[in-house]
């Protein structure tokens, strides 16, 4: 089963075919941002937790914010160390591998980015996972191979939900039950979880991580609340056991995942 999933994630042709079969929508490659913009090193407003020496510095959140610029939402996070320098150690296999992530959980309805309405907590995640690739439509390293870029920091939309199988009060990326055909984004990568791989611009520089995401209706972002989280996720051995658990929370900006952040404040 895992071999089948890896192949589905790793090959663009299979993933695109799977999207057509699963969502009933015409395949349409997302248009990534082409203008390379350096992230801001100004950390005003938003959520500003105190640095914590007990947290690994590249994941020690000291600022989390979402602001808007026209129809673009800018997801911003700063840490007490150098962001992005620590990545998972490769294991050589999909099952049991680790994902490191910078995450903005939000109150935006998953419908707004292509999932079913009310299907869970919509979060933007910037991730690194060298043991598999889940952006089969894109070649982040531009080496001609679209299936070897998982270790590069890249963004996803994910839908999160509780599952005690991930531990007490644990969260997971929500699974797609076998045989189900939920509404999915056109750039869904083919994995049996609620994830999207639209390839919007991710910038990491010094202490800052930023992602710039255009919206047709920016008002849905302006009305949202958010939090900031750094975490490690674990790929389980079975596709629905669940497949992807939040296994190790490094830091929550609010301290309690209350989503107190207000956009543009």
C-alpha positions, 0 to 999 in steps of 0.5 A: 500500500505504501509503495503505491502511495509513494508512486502516486505522490512521486509521479506527476502523471499519476498524480494529475490522473488521480486528481481528475478521477478524484475531484471531477475538475479539469487539471489546471496547474497553479500559477506560482508567484514569479517575482522573488520578494525577500521576506520582511525582517520587521516583526511588529504586531501579530503574536509575539511569544517570548524566546524559549531556550528549551526550544530548538532555535530554528523552531522557537517562534518569536513572531507570527503574523498574517497581513494583506497587501491588495489581494495577497495574504502574507504569512509571516513567522520569525524564530529566535535562531536561523529559520530552515537550517534544521531539516529531518534526517533522511531514513531512506523510506516513506513509512516512519519518516519525519516532516518538519514544519512551520504552520499557520492554523487559521479560521479560514474555511477549507472551502476557500482553497478547494476543500469541502466546507467545514472539513477541519482546521485549514492551515498553511504549512511550510515543510521539509521531508527528504524521504518523499516528494509531494509536489509532483507538478513542480520542480523546485530544484529545477534539475529536471526531476519533479520527484526529488524535491521533498527536502526543499522547504515548500508550502502546502494547504492542509486540513487538520483534525483531532485523532487520539491515534496520534496521541492524547489531544493529537492532531493529524492531516485529515485522511480521505477514507477509501472510496470517498470522493471529497471536493479537492483542490486542482493541485492536490498531489494524489495522497489520501489526505486533505493536502494541496500543493499549489507552490506559492512563493516561500521565502526563508531568510535569516530568522524569517519564513514568509509565504505570499498567497493570492486570493480571489476574495481577500476578505475571507483572509481579513476576517480570519484569526490565526496562530503559529506552530512549529512541529514535527509530523510522522508518516505512519505505516498505514494509509489510514492509521492515520497517515500523517500525525502531528507527532512533536509540537516544538512551539505554539505562538499563543501557547494554547492553540487558541488562534488569537491572531488577527489579520492586519493587526 
